[in-house]
Amino acid sequence: MSRIGKKPVVIPAGVTAKVEGQAISIKGGKGELHFTAPDDVAVKLEQQELSVSPRSQDKKARAAWGMTRSIVNNLVIGVSKGFERKLEITGVGYKAAVAGKNLQLSLGYSHDINFPIPEGISIVAPKPTEVSITGIDKQRVGQIAAEIRSLRPPEPYKGKGVKYAGEFIFRKEGKKK
């Protein structure tokens, strides 16, 4: 039994949900998101609650049960509150700035990196060493944050690079003479 799958997804005020077969549509103040549930699960809308249940008890259906419930919950949170991911930039001369529809990053290379800001995602650099990524789709926000982090991942000796806010970087000791 899935502990996550058993819980119904409560739809807050200001958010509307529509279920047509396996297609789920959630609309809220920040936008609209769609999801098609796998055939192994059934999704029902009852009195401002979405409930997910497996169609059978095989392993594939039970695995899809909890995953589908989590995705539907993220859709509801996304259209009502939105998601945010923060990055920290550490290093001498490393900085970020938003220039038009691009995020301009100076990460110690011979050239600046212009990262295009995708549609539906908002990127803000309140300080030159901080980047904040916001949007309604949790997967896209996380993917964009991972792509920016991969441009200069943090290294273990001096800790220079781009890391998630609050991420612990295991530091190594250098060679001793």
Rosetta constraint file for C-alpha pairs under 8 A:
AtomPair CA 1 CA 6 HARMONIC 7.86 0.50
AtomPair CA 1 CA 62 HARMONIC 7.36 0.50
AtomPair CA 2 CA 6 HARMONIC 6.15 0.50
AtomPair CA 2 CA 62 HARMONIC 7.05 0.50
AtomPair CA 2 CA 65 HARMONIC 7.24 0.50
AtomPair CA 2 CA 66 HARMONIC 5.95 0.50
AtomPair CA 3 CA 7 HARMONIC 7.14 0.50
AtomPair CA 3 CA 66 HARMONIC 7.66 0.50
AtomPair CA 4 CA 66 HARMONIC 5.46 0.50
AtomPair CA 4 CA 69 HARMONIC 7.10 0.50
AtomPair CA 4 CA 70 HARMONIC 7.44 0.50
AtomPair CA 5 CA 52 HARMONIC 6.42 0.50
AtomPair CA 5 CA 53 HARMONIC 7.11 0.50
AtomPair CA 5 CA 65 HARMONIC 5.60 0.50
AtomPair CA 5 CA 66 HARMONIC 4.21 0.50
AtomPair CA 5 CA 67 HARMONIC 7.65 0.50
AtomPair CA 5 CA 68 HARMONIC 7.81 0.50
AtomPair CA 5 CA 69 HARMONIC 5.53 0.50
AtomPair CA 5 CA 70 HARMONIC 7.75 0.50
AtomPair CA 6 CA 51 HARMONIC 7.79 0.50
AtomPair CA 6 CA 52 HARMONIC 7.36 0.50
AtomPair CA 6 CA 53 HARMONIC 7.51 0.50
AtomPair CA 6 CA 66 HARMONIC 7.98 0.50
AtomPair CA 7 CA 51 HARMONIC 7.30 0.50
AtomPair CA 8 CA 49 HARMONIC 6.09 0.50
AtomPair CA 8 CA 50 HARMONIC 5.63 0.50
AtomPair CA 8 CA 51 HARMONIC 4.65 0.50
AtomPair CA 8 CA 52 HARMONIC 7.13 0.50
AtomPair CA 8 CA 69 HARMONIC 7.95 0.50
AtomPair CA 9 CA 49 HARMONIC 5.47 0.50
AtomPair CA 9 CA 50 HARMONIC 5.00 0.50
AtomPair CA 9 CA 51 HARMONIC 6.33 0.50
AtomPair CA 9 CA 69 HARMONIC 7.40 0.50
AtomPair CA 9 CA 72 HARMONIC 7.46 0.50
AtomPair CA 9 CA 73 HARMONIC 5.89 0.50
AtomPair CA 10 CA 48 HARMONIC 6.26 0.50
AtomPair CA 10 CA 49 HARMONIC 4.62 0.50
AtomPair CA 10 CA 50 HARMONIC 6.58 0.50
AtomPair CA 11 CA 15 HARMONIC 6.37 0.50
AtomPair CA 11 CA 16 HARMONIC 7.38 0.50
AtomPair CA 11 CA 17 HARMONIC 7.68 0.50
AtomPair CA 11 CA 48 HARMONIC 5.27 0.50
AtomPair CA 11 CA 49 HARMONIC 5.69 0.50
AtomPair CA 11 CA 50 HARMONIC 7.44 0.50
AtomPair CA 11 CA 76 HARMONIC 6.80 0.50
AtomPair CA 12 CA 48 HARMONIC 7.67 0.50
AtomPair CA 12 CA 80 HARMONIC 7.92 0.50
AtomPair CA 14 CA 28 HARMONIC 6.06 0.50
AtomPair CA 14 CA 29 HARMONIC 6.84 0.50
AtomPair CA 14 CA 80 HARMONIC 7.75 0.50
AtomPair CA 15 CA 26 HARMONIC 7.08 0.50
AtomPair CA 15 CA 27 HARMONIC 5.69 0.50
AtomPair CA 15 CA 28 HARMONIC 4.41 0.50
AtomPair CA 15 CA 29 HARMONIC 7.18 0.50
AtomPair CA 15 CA 76 HARMONIC 7.51 0.50
AtomPair CA 15 CA 79 HARMONIC 7.50 0.50
AtomPair CA 15 CA 80 HARMONIC 6.84 0.50
AtomPair CA 16 CA 26 HARMONIC 5.84 0.50
AtomPair CA 16 CA 27 HARMONIC 5.28 0.50
AtomPair CA 16 CA 28 HARMONIC 6.48 0.50
AtomPair CA 17 CA 24 HARMONIC 7.26 0.50
AtomPair CA 17 CA 25 HARMONIC 5.74 0.50
AtomPair CA 17 CA 26 HARMONIC 4.54 0.50
AtomPair CA 17 CA 27 HARMONIC 6.43 0.50
AtomPair CA 17 CA 45 HARMONIC 7.80 0.50
AtomPair CA 18 CA 24 HARMONIC 5.84 0.50
AtomPair CA 18 CA 25 HARMONIC 5.13 0.50
AtomPair CA 18 CA 26 HARMONIC 6.49 0.50
AtomPair CA 18 CA 45 HARMONIC 7.62 0.50
AtomPair CA 19 CA 23 HARMONIC 5.86 0.50
AtomPair CA 19 CA 24 HARMONIC 4.69 0.50
AtomPair CA 19 CA 25 HARMONIC 6.49 0.50
AtomPair CA 19 CA 43 HARMONIC 7.40 0.50
AtomPair CA 19 CA 44 HARMONIC 7.11 0.50
AtomPair CA 19 CA 45 HARMONIC 6.79 0.50
AtomPair CA 20 CA 24 HARMONIC 6.56 0.50
AtomPair CA 22 CA 36 HARMONIC 5.48 0.50
AtomPair CA 22 CA 37 HARMONIC 5.12 0.50
AtomPair CA 22 CA 38 HARMONIC 7.09 0.50
AtomPair CA 22 CA 39 HARMONIC 7.12 0.50
AtomPair CA 22 CA 42 HARMONIC 7.34 0.50
AtomPair CA 22 CA 43 HARMONIC 7.07 0.50
AtomPair CA 23 CA 34 HARMONIC 7.26 0.50
AtomPair CA 23 CA 35 HARMONIC 5.95 0.50
AtomPair CA 23 CA 36 HARMONIC 4.45 0.50
AtomPair CA 23 CA 37 HARMONIC 6.38 0.50
AtomPair CA 24 CA 34 HARMONIC 5.72 0.50
AtomPair CA 24 CA 35 HARMONIC 5.20 0.50
AtomPair CA 24 CA 36 HARMONIC 6.04 0.50
AtomPair CA 24 CA 37 HARMONIC 7.38 0.50
AtomPair CA 25 CA 32 HARMONIC 7.28 0.50
AtomPair CA 25 CA 33 HARMONIC 5.97 0.50
AtomPair CA 25 CA 34 HARMONIC 4.56 0.50
AtomPair CA 25 CA 35 HARMONIC 6.58 0.50
AtomPair CA 26 CA 32 HARMONIC 5.72 0.50
AtomPair CA 26 CA 33 HARMONIC 5.41 0.50
AtomPair CA 26 CA 34 HARMONIC 6.39 0.50
AtomPair CA 26 CA 75 HARMONIC 6.77 0.50
AtomPair CA 26 CA 76 HARMONIC 6.59 0.50
AtomPair CA 26 CA 79 HARMONIC 7.37 0.50
AtomPair CA 27 CA 31 HARMONIC 5.99 0.50
AtomPair CA 27 CA 32 HARMONIC 4.29 0.50
AtomPair CA 27 CA 33 HARMONIC 6.52 0.50
AtomPair CA 27 CA 79 HARMONIC 6.41 0.50
AtomPair CA 28 CA 32 HARMONIC 6.24 0.50
AtomPair CA 28 CA 76 HARMONIC 7.95 0.50
AtomPair CA 28 CA 79 HARMONIC 4.80 0.50
AtomPair CA 28 CA 80 HARMONIC 5.62 0.50
AtomPair CA 29 CA 79 HARMONIC 6.21 0.50
AtomPair CA 29 CA 80 HARMONIC 5.96 0.50
AtomPair CA 30 CA 78 HARMONIC 7.68 0.50
AtomPair CA 30 CA 79 HARMONIC 4.97 0.50
AtomPair CA 30 CA 80 HARMONIC 6.21 0.50
AtomPair CA 30 CA 81 HARMONIC 7.52 0.50
AtomPair CA 30 CA 82 HARMONIC 7.30 0.50
AtomPair CA 30 CA 136 HARMONIC 7.05 0.50
AtomPair CA 31 CA 79 HARMONIC 5.53 0.50
AtomPair CA 31 CA 136 HARMONIC 7.40 0.50
AtomPair CA 32 CA 79 HARMONIC 6.41 0.50
AtomPair CA 33 CA 75 HARMONIC 6.42 0.50
AtomPair CA 33 CA 79 HARMONIC 7.31 0.50
AtomPair CA 33 CA 137 HARMONIC 7.83 0.50
AtomPair CA 34 CA 75 HARMONIC 7.95 0.50
AtomPair CA 35 CA 72 HARMONIC 7.72 0.50
AtomPair CA 37 CA 41 HARMONIC 7.04 0.50
AtomPair CA 37 CA 42 HARMONIC 7.95 0.50
AtomPair CA 37 CA 43 HARMONIC 7.82 0.50
AtomPair CA 37 CA 68 HARMONIC 6.49 0.50
AtomPair CA 38 CA 64 HARMONIC 7.13 0.50
AtomPair CA 38 CA 68 HARMONIC 7.81 0.50
AtomPair CA 40 CA 54 HARMONIC 6.08 0.50
AtomPair CA 40 CA 55 HARMONIC 5.55 0.50
AtomPair CA 40 CA 56 HARMONIC 7.18 0.50
AtomPair CA 40 CA 60 HARMONIC 7.45 0.50
AtomPair CA 40 CA 61 HARMONIC 4.87 0.50
AtomPair CA 40 CA 64 HARMONIC 6.89 0.50
AtomPair CA 40 CA 65 HARMONIC 7.80 0.50
AtomPair CA 41 CA 52 HARMONIC 6.69 0.50
AtomPair CA 41 CA 53 HARMONIC 5.59 0.50
AtomPair CA 41 CA 54 HARMONIC 4.31 0.50
AtomPair CA 41 CA 55 HARMONIC 5.23 0.50
AtomPair CA 41 CA 61 HARMONIC 6.41 0.50
AtomPair CA 41 CA 64 HARMONIC 6.88 0.50
AtomPair CA 41 CA 65 HARMONIC 6.00 0.50
AtomPair CA 41 CA 68 HARMONIC 7.91 0.50
AtomPair CA 42 CA 52 HARMONIC 5.71 0.50
AtomPair CA 42 CA 53 HARMONIC 5.32 0.50
AtomPair CA 42 CA 54 HARMONIC 6.12 0.50
AtomPair CA 42 CA 55 HARMONIC 6.31 0.50
AtomPair CA 43 CA 50 HARMONIC 6.82 0.50
AtomPair CA 43 CA 51 HARMONIC 5.77 0.50
AtomPair CA 43 CA 52 HARMONIC 4.62 0.50
AtomPair CA 43 CA 53 HARMONIC 6.63 0.50
AtomPair CA 44 CA 50 HARMONIC 5.67 0.50
AtomPair CA 44 CA 51 HARMONIC 5.36 0.50
AtomPair CA 44 CA 52 HARMONIC 6.56 0.50
AtomPair CA 45 CA 49 HARMONIC 5.81 0.50
AtomPair CA 45 CA 50 HARMONIC 4.64 0.50
AtomPair CA 45 CA 51 HARMONIC 6.57 0.50
AtomPair CA 46 CA 50 HARMONIC 6.37 0.50
AtomPair CA 46 CA 51 HARMONIC 7.71 0.50
AtomPair CA 51 CA 69 HARMONIC 7.71 0.50
AtomPair CA 52 CA 65 HARMONIC 6.64 0.50
AtomPair CA 52 CA 68 HARMONIC 7.37 0.50
AtomPair CA 52 CA 69 HARMONIC 6.09 0.50
AtomPair CA 53 CA 65 HARMONIC 6.22 0.50
AtomPair CA 54 CA 61 HARMONIC 5.60 0.50
AtomPair CA 54 CA 62 HARMONIC 6.14 0.50
AtomPair CA 54 CA 64 HARMONIC 7.79 0.50
AtomPair CA 54 CA 65 HARMONIC 5.67 0.50
AtomPair CA 55 CA 61 HARMONIC 6.85 0.50
AtomPair CA 56 CA 61 HARMONIC 6.22 0.50
AtomPair CA 56 CA 62 HARMONIC 7.82 0.50
AtomPair CA 57 CA 61 HARMONIC 6.40 0.50
AtomPair CA 57 CA 62 HARMONIC 6.32 0.50
AtomPair CA 58 CA 62 HARMONIC 6.39 0.50
AtomPair CA 59 CA 63 HARMONIC 6.14 0.50
AtomPair CA 60 CA 64 HARMONIC 6.22 0.50
AtomPair CA 61 CA 65 HARMONIC 6.09 0.50
AtomPair CA 62 CA 66 HARMONIC 7.09 0.50
AtomPair CA 63 CA 67 HARMONIC 6.67 0.50
AtomPair CA 64 CA 68 HARMONIC 5.81 0.50
AtomPair CA 65 CA 69 HARMONIC 6.37 0.50
AtomPair CA 66 CA 70 HARMONIC 6.22 0.50
AtomPair CA 67 CA 71 HARMONIC 6.23 0.50
AtomPair CA 68 CA 72 HARMONIC 6.16 0.50
AtomPair CA 69 CA 73 HARMONIC 6.12 0.50
AtomPair CA 70 CA 74 HARMONIC 6.18 0.50
AtomPair CA 71 CA 75 HARMONIC 6.28 0.50
AtomPair CA 72 CA 76 HARMONIC 6.43 0.50
AtomPair CA 73 CA 77 HARMONIC 6.26 0.50
AtomPair CA 74 CA 78 HARMONIC 5.84 0.50
AtomPair CA 74 CA 137 HARMONIC 7.80 0.50
AtomPair CA 74 CA 138 HARMONIC 6.84 0.50
AtomPair CA 75 CA 79 HARMONIC 6.33 0.50
AtomPair CA 75 CA 136 HARMONIC 7.77 0.50
AtomPair CA 75 CA 137 HARMONIC 7.10 0.50
AtomPair CA 76 CA 80 HARMONIC 6.30 0.50
AtomPair CA 77 CA 81 HARMONIC 5.58 0.50
AtomPair CA 77 CA 82 HARMONIC 6.26 0.50
AtomPair CA 77 CA 83 HARMONIC 7.96 0.50
AtomPair CA 78 CA 82 HARMONIC 4.08 0.50
AtomPair CA 78 CA 83 HARMONIC 6.16 0.50
AtomPair CA 78 CA 135 HARMONIC 7.53 0.50
AtomPair CA 78 CA 136 HARMONIC 4.27 0.50
AtomPair CA 78 CA 137 HARMONIC 5.95 0.50
AtomPair CA 78 CA 138 HARMONIC 6.97 0.50
AtomPair CA 79 CA 136 HARMONIC 5.78 0.50
AtomPair CA 81 CA 136 HARMONIC 7.77 0.50
AtomPair CA 82 CA 134 HARMONIC 7.06 0.50
AtomPair CA 82 CA 135 HARMONIC 5.69 0.50
AtomPair CA 82 CA 136 HARMONIC 4.52 0.50
AtomPair CA 82 CA 137 HARMONIC 7.48 0.50
AtomPair CA 82 CA 138 HARMONIC 7.98 0.50
AtomPair CA 83 CA 134 HARMONIC 5.56 0.50
AtomPair CA 83 CA 135 HARMONIC 5.53 0.50
AtomPair CA 83 CA 136 HARMONIC 5.82 0.50
AtomPair CA 83 CA 137 HARMONIC 7.14 0.50
AtomPair CA 83 CA 138 HARMONIC 5.99 0.50
AtomPair CA 83 CA 141 HARMONIC 7.15 0.50
AtomPair CA 84 CA 132 HARMONIC 6.85 0.50
AtomPair CA 84 CA 133 HARMONIC 5.53 0.50
AtomPair CA 84 CA 134 HARMONIC 4.35 0.50
AtomPair CA 84 CA 135 HARMONIC 6.73 0.50
AtomPair CA 84 CA 141 HARMONIC 7.11 0.50
AtomPair CA 85 CA 132 HARMONIC 5.94 0.50
AtomPair CA 85 CA 133 HARMONIC 5.17 0.50
AtomPair CA 85 CA 134 HARMONIC 6.50 0.50
AtomPair CA 85 CA 141 HARMONIC 6.89 0.50
AtomPair CA 85 CA 142 HARMONIC 6.96 0.50
AtomPair CA 85 CA 145 HARMONIC 6.82 0.50
AtomPair CA 85 CA 164 HARMONIC 7.67 0.50
AtomPair CA 85 CA 165 HARMONIC 7.98 0.50
AtomPair CA 86 CA 130 HARMONIC 7.19 0.50
AtomPair CA 86 CA 131 HARMONIC 5.75 0.50
AtomPair CA 86 CA 132 HARMONIC 4.52 0.50
AtomPair CA 86 CA 133 HARMONIC 6.21 0.50
AtomPair CA 86 CA 145 HARMONIC 7.87 0.50
AtomPair CA 86 CA 164 HARMONIC 6.02 0.50
AtomPair CA 86 CA 165 HARMONIC 5.43 0.50
AtomPair CA 87 CA 130 HARMONIC 5.81 0.50
AtomPair CA 87 CA 131 HARMONIC 5.09 0.50
AtomPair CA 87 CA 132 HARMONIC 6.39 0.50
AtomPair CA 87 CA 145 HARMONIC 7.39 0.50
AtomPair CA 87 CA 149 HARMONIC 7.71 0.50
AtomPair CA 87 CA 162 HARMONIC 6.63 0.50
AtomPair CA 87 CA 163 HARMONIC 5.58 0.50
AtomPair CA 87 CA 164 HARMONIC 4.43 0.50
AtomPair CA 87 CA 165 HARMONIC 5.17 0.50
AtomPair CA 88 CA 129 HARMONIC 5.81 0.50
AtomPair CA 88 CA 130 HARMONIC 4.80 0.50
AtomPair CA 88 CA 131 HARMONIC 6.52 0.50
AtomPair CA 88 CA 162 HARMONIC 5.79 0.50
AtomPair CA 88 CA 163 HARMONIC 5.38 0.50
AtomPair CA 88 CA 164 HARMONIC 6.02 0.50
AtomPair CA 88 CA 165 HARMONIC 5.66 0.50
AtomPair CA 89 CA 94 HARMONIC 6.55 0.50
AtomPair CA 89 CA 95 HARMONIC 6.65 0.50
AtomPair CA 89 CA 96 HARMONIC 7.97 0.50
AtomPair CA 89 CA 129 HARMONIC 4.75 0.50
AtomPair CA 89 CA 130 HARMONIC 6.12 0.50
AtomPair CA 89 CA 160 HARMONIC 7.62 0.50
AtomPair CA 89 CA 161 HARMONIC 5.84 0.50
AtomPair CA 89 CA 162 HARMONIC 4.62 0.50
AtomPair CA 89 CA 163 HARMONIC 6.54 0.50
AtomPair CA 90 CA 94 HARMONIC 6.51 0.50
AtomPair CA 90 CA 129 HARMONIC 6.80 0.50
AtomPair CA 90 CA 159 HARMONIC 7.06 0.50
AtomPair CA 90 CA 160 HARMONIC 5.00 0.50
AtomPair CA 90 CA 161 HARMONIC 5.38 0.50
AtomPair CA 90 CA 162 HARMONIC 6.48 0.50
AtomPair CA 91 CA 107 HARMONIC 7.96 0.50
AtomPair CA 91 CA 159 HARMONIC 7.81 0.50
AtomPair CA 91 CA 160 HARMONIC 4.81 0.50
AtomPair CA 91 CA 161 HARMONIC 6.37 0.50
AtomPair CA 93 CA 106 HARMONIC 7.15 0.50
AtomPair CA 93 CA 107 HARMONIC 7.36 0.50
AtomPair CA 93 CA 108 HARMONIC 6.95 0.50
AtomPair CA 94 CA 105 HARMONIC 7.54 0.50
AtomPair CA 94 CA 106 HARMONIC 5.19 0.50
AtomPair CA 94 CA 107 HARMONIC 4.77 0.50
AtomPair CA 94 CA 108 HARMONIC 6.30 0.50
AtomPair CA 94 CA 129 HARMONIC 7.28 0.50
AtomPair CA 94 CA 161 HARMONIC 7.91 0.50
AtomPair CA 95 CA 105 HARMONIC 5.92 0.50
AtomPair CA 95 CA 106 HARMONIC 5.22 0.50
AtomPair CA 95 CA 107 HARMONIC 6.75 0.50
AtomPair CA 95 CA 128 HARMONIC 4.84 0.50
AtomPair CA 95 CA 129 HARMONIC 5.36 0.50
AtomPair CA 96 CA 103 HARMONIC 6.91 0.50
AtomPair CA 96 CA 104 HARMONIC 5.65 0.50
AtomPair CA 96 CA 105 HARMONIC 4.53 0.50
AtomPair CA 96 CA 106 HARMONIC 6.33 0.50
AtomPair CA 96 CA 125 HARMONIC 6.53 0.50
AtomPair CA 96 CA 127 HARMONIC 7.92 0.50
AtomPair CA 96 CA 128 HARMONIC 5.01 0.50
AtomPair CA 96 CA 129 HARMONIC 6.37 0.50
AtomPair CA 96 CA 130 HARMONIC 7.28 0.50
AtomPair CA 96 CA 131 HARMONIC 7.17 0.50
AtomPair CA 97 CA 103 HARMONIC 5.90 0.50
AtomPair CA 97 CA 104 HARMONIC 5.25 0.50
AtomPair CA 97 CA 105 HARMONIC 6.65 0.50
AtomPair CA 97 CA 124 HARMONIC 7.94 0.50
AtomPair CA 97 CA 125 HARMONIC 5.69 0.50
AtomPair CA 97 CA 128 HARMONIC 6.29 0.50
AtomPair CA 98 CA 102 HARMONIC 5.98 0.50
AtomPair CA 98 CA 103 HARMONIC 4.56 0.50
AtomPair CA 98 CA 104 HARMONIC 5.93 0.50
AtomPair CA 98 CA 123 HARMONIC 7.50 0.50
AtomPair CA 98 CA 124 HARMONIC 6.62 0.50
AtomPair CA 98 CA 125 HARMONIC 6.38 0.50
AtomPair CA 99 CA 103 HARMONIC 6.11 0.50
AtomPair CA 99 CA 104 HARMONIC 6.49 0.50
AtomPair CA 101 CA 116 HARMONIC 6.14 0.50
AtomPair CA 101 CA 117 HARMONIC 5.60 0.50
AtomPair CA 102 CA 114 HARMONIC 5.83 0.50
AtomPair CA 102 CA 115 HARMONIC 5.39 0.50
AtomPair CA 102 CA 116 HARMONIC 4.41 0.50
AtomPair CA 102 CA 117 HARMONIC 5.40 0.50
AtomPair CA 103 CA 113 HARMONIC 7.96 0.50
AtomPair CA 103 CA 114 HARMONIC 5.65 0.50
AtomPair CA 103 CA 115 HARMONIC 4.94 0.50
AtomPair CA 103 CA 116 HARMONIC 6.26 0.50
AtomPair CA 103 CA 117 HARMONIC 6.64 0.50
AtomPair CA 103 CA 123 HARMONIC 7.56 0.50
AtomPair CA 104 CA 112 HARMONIC 6.63 0.50
AtomPair CA 104 CA 113 HARMONIC 5.74 0.50
AtomPair CA 104 CA 114 HARMONIC 4.66 0.50
AtomPair CA 104 CA 115 HARMONIC 6.33 0.50
AtomPair CA 105 CA 112 HARMONIC 5.66 0.50
AtomPair CA 105 CA 113 HARMONIC 5.05 0.50
AtomPair CA 105 CA 114 HARMONIC 6.41 0.50
AtomPair CA 105 CA 115 HARMONIC 7.59 0.50
AtomPair CA 106 CA 111 HARMONIC 7.37 0.50
AtomPair CA 106 CA 112 HARMONIC 4.92 0.50
AtomPair CA 106 CA 113 HARMONIC 6.48 0.50
AtomPair CA 107 CA 112 HARMONIC 7.22 0.50
AtomPair CA 107 CA 113 HARMONIC 7.84 0.50
AtomPair CA 107 CA 152 HARMONIC 6.82 0.50
AtomPair CA 107 CA 161 HARMONIC 7.28 0.50
AtomPair CA 115 CA 148 HARMONIC 7.81 0.50
AtomPair CA 117 CA 121 HARMONIC 6.80 0.50
AtomPair CA 117 CA 122 HARMONIC 7.30 0.50
AtomPair CA 117 CA 123 HARMONIC 7.01 0.50
AtomPair CA 120 CA 135 HARMONIC 6.38 0.50
AtomPair CA 120 CA 136 HARMONIC 7.76 0.50
AtomPair CA 121 CA 133 HARMONIC 7.03 0.50
AtomPair CA 121 CA 134 HARMONIC 5.92 0.50
AtomPair CA 121 CA 135 HARMONIC 4.90 0.50
AtomPair CA 121 CA 136 HARMONIC 7.91 0.50
AtomPair CA 121 CA 141 HARMONIC 7.10 0.50
AtomPair CA 122 CA 133 HARMONIC 5.82 0.50
AtomPair CA 122 CA 134 HARMONIC 5.16 0.50
AtomPair CA 122 CA 135 HARMONIC 6.23 0.50
AtomPair CA 123 CA 131 HARMONIC 6.97 0.50
AtomPair CA 123 CA 132 HARMONIC 5.67 0.50
AtomPair CA 123 CA 133 HARMONIC 4.62 0.50
AtomPair CA 123 CA 134 HARMONIC 6.44 0.50
AtomPair CA 124 CA 131 HARMONIC 5.85 0.50
AtomPair CA 124 CA 132 HARMONIC 5.19 0.50
AtomPair CA 124 CA 133 HARMONIC 6.63 0.50
AtomPair CA 125 CA 129 HARMONIC 7.74 0.50
AtomPair CA 125 CA 130 HARMONIC 5.68 0.50
AtomPair CA 125 CA 131 HARMONIC 4.53 0.50
AtomPair CA 125 CA 132 HARMONIC 6.20 0.50
AtomPair CA 126 CA 130 HARMONIC 6.39 0.50
AtomPair CA 126 CA 131 HARMONIC 6.94 0.50
AtomPair CA 126 CA 132 HARMONIC 7.80 0.50
AtomPair CA 127 CA 131 HARMONIC 7.53 0.50
AtomPair CA 133 CA 141 HARMONIC 6.51 0.50
AtomPair CA 133 CA 144 HARMONIC 7.89 0.50
AtomPair CA 133 CA 145 HARMONIC 6.97 0.50
AtomPair CA 134 CA 141 HARMONIC 6.38 0.50
AtomPair CA 135 CA 140 HARMONIC 7.82 0.50
AtomPair CA 135 CA 141 HARMONIC 6.07 0.50
AtomPair CA 136 CA 141 HARMONIC 7.85 0.50
AtomPair CA 137 CA 141 HARMONIC 6.27 0.50
AtomPair CA 138 CA 142 HARMONIC 6.18 0.50
AtomPair CA 139 CA 143 HARMONIC 6.06 0.50
AtomPair CA 140 CA 144 HARMONIC 6.08 0.50
AtomPair CA 141 CA 145 HARMONIC 6.24 0.50
AtomPair CA 142 CA 146 HARMONIC 6.12 0.50
AtomPair CA 143 CA 147 HARMONIC 6.19 0.50
AtomPair CA 144 CA 148 HARMONIC 6.27 0.50
AtomPair CA 145 CA 149 HARMONIC 6.11 0.50
AtomPair CA 146 CA 150 HARMONIC 6.04 0.50
AtomPair CA 147 CA 151 HARMONIC 6.75 0.50
AtomPair CA 148 CA 152 HARMONIC 7.82 0.50
AtomPair CA 148 CA 162 HARMONIC 7.71 0.50
AtomPair CA 149 CA 153 HARMONIC 5.51 0.50
AtomPair CA 149 CA 161 HARMONIC 7.99 0.50
AtomPair CA 149 CA 162 HARMONIC 5.16 0.50
AtomPair CA 149 CA 163 HARMONIC 6.12 0.50
AtomPair CA 149 CA 164 HARMONIC 7.69 0.50
AtomPair CA 150 CA 162 HARMONIC 7.83 0.50
AtomPair CA 151 CA 162 HARMONIC 7.83 0.50
AtomPair CA 152 CA 161 HARMONIC 5.19 0.50
AtomPair CA 152 CA 162 HARMONIC 5.76 0.50
AtomPair CA 153 CA 161 HARMONIC 5.23 0.50
AtomPair CA 153 CA 162 HARMONIC 5.37 0.50
AtomPair CA 153 CA 163 HARMONIC 6.67 0.50
AtomPair CA 154 CA 159 HARMONIC 5.57 0.50
AtomPair CA 154 CA 160 HARMONIC 5.30 0.50
AtomPair CA 154 CA 161 HARMONIC 4.11 0.50
AtomPair CA 154 CA 162 HARMONIC 5.59 0.50
AtomPair CA 154 CA 163 HARMONIC 6.06 0.50
AtomPair CA 154 CA 169 HARMONIC 7.33 0.50
AtomPair CA 155 CA 159 HARMONIC 5.12 0.50
AtomPair CA 155 CA 160 HARMONIC 5.75 0.50
AtomPair CA 155 CA 161 HARMONIC 6.55 0.50
AtomPair CA 155 CA 169 HARMONIC 7.98 0.50
AtomPair CA 156 CA 160 HARMONIC 7.98 0.50
AtomPair CA 156 CA 169 HARMONIC 6.61 0.50
AtomPair CA 156 CA 170 HARMONIC 6.09 0.50
AtomPair CA 156 CA 171 HARMONIC 4.64 0.50
AtomPair CA 156 CA 172 HARMONIC 5.55 0.50
AtomPair CA 157 CA 171 HARMONIC 5.71 0.50
AtomPair CA 157 CA 172 HARMONIC 5.29 0.50
AtomPair CA 157 CA 173 HARMONIC 6.64 0.50
AtomPair CA 157 CA 174 HARMONIC 6.87 0.50
AtomPair CA 158 CA 171 HARMONIC 7.51 0.50
AtomPair CA 159 CA 169 HARMONIC 6.91 0.50
AtomPair CA 159 CA 171 HARMONIC 7.09 0.50
AtomPair CA 163 CA 167 HARMONIC 6.53 0.50
